[in-house]
């Protein structure tokens, strides 16, 4: 744990992430105002004592909206990483460990999936089904899955004929056992890096979709939606557009820095071995 | 067939497929290991010794396939095993130790746990009895002459030296009381004094547990004192076999002679060390029509190039050479 505290990237990333986490968890217990309550008389107020981060064009409290928006962003990121990893890692493991024809077939399919632009998959799914949180997550999982599969495949391919794996096989361990207990632990650092970058990408993609009006539907606040609503008022109240943009930046930068930090540390570990 | 036969390899051939071309690597190898016997398999690098060993535990590289022959352990043809049977038998009935002790242990798992897994995979009933399990492991670590077994039990592989790791590997291989141990260059990577200790452990195990060992090495000096019988392998084929002492002191096949005369020793001090000229032919150049050694042999005749060498018995030896009748001429040529 000590080595994580010595890494600057990791620390800064962690602080950034903590800001959003505090917003999100704080929002679960206490919100200054109802985030959907409209109060036209007090619109575009700027910073004030009643509304710390000001109000939007309909007079809703921006801090409360950020709190709800961050929960949704984190929720989406979490589920995308969870399902992307749960599906992608085993697929890559089978391809890499068994190799040959199986590998070729699986990786061709994964490449096909990868060749679709992410937004296109999302648009297609949203056109077929109605917009909902689970459809957005499904679309983002389809985008995230190939990354996990590729990383896991290359790792399993690298270790499958390493001497200690052969030796473990010679002691009678089954393939499943070798994959789970002897190869997977070696891939944890690189998979953690992938997870944190995927988390960031998922949040950005969701913000992008919401900005286009295809993501989270009003009145539920989300970072992307807030930016798209605020942009028309950029001249009247620049702070209004600045705050949700800053929130996205902090969250995404946080995850990216954490990913970089883990990568630095695992490389240093490797050099020390 | 004798009941005491543990390992029997009959006319075993293994080929690789490289660029859609079939390339033969092990050619018509037959050998036997009896109960409680230590059998040496010697030859230069690239002769197919390790491939033969890996085939016994079904770990030959994925692009290789068995052309013919059978490998029998306890009269069962292991080449017909399903992967489930393999997992039940490997590490339980027969074990292998690899050349490289530095890399044959999982670097992320503690020694104690690695041994524990090996026991539990094969004997599920021990799973609950943690105290007995640990006692078994500690006893095994003591019997391979490791000091501080408790400390080693809780160590990671990188905390141990090469000699300690090789002992741990022996412990791992023998923990389930197998009847056959394949030692693939098990002592090659160790320094001389540690080598001696490891050999002592192996020969103690051989006596105490009646363990059969197939000992693969290129160090003839070790093989002579350690093994009961020796097979000499060249370019994928067995060329000579016989009792260890007899074979080393009185080699007949030109290749064996060449090998033995290239051992450096104190008595040869000052004179030029003789070598066998040339190299083992690469896999692509092997023809399998005549004698595999023909290119480097000093006394080769026309017949050696064209005709497959029959097995011949000669003075308690099994020998693959067209020219044993000319034993004298071999002797003269090599003793010059």
Interface residues (C-beta under 8 A of the other chain):
Chain A: X99 X100 X161 X162 X163 X164 X166 X167 X168 X169 X170 X171 X172 X173 X174 X175 X177 X181 X182 X185 X186 X273
Chain B: X57 X59 X61 X62 X83 X86 X87 X88 X89 X90 X91 X92 X95 X96 X98 X100 X103 X104 X105 X106 X107 X108 X109 X117 X118 X121 X122 X158 X169 X172 X173
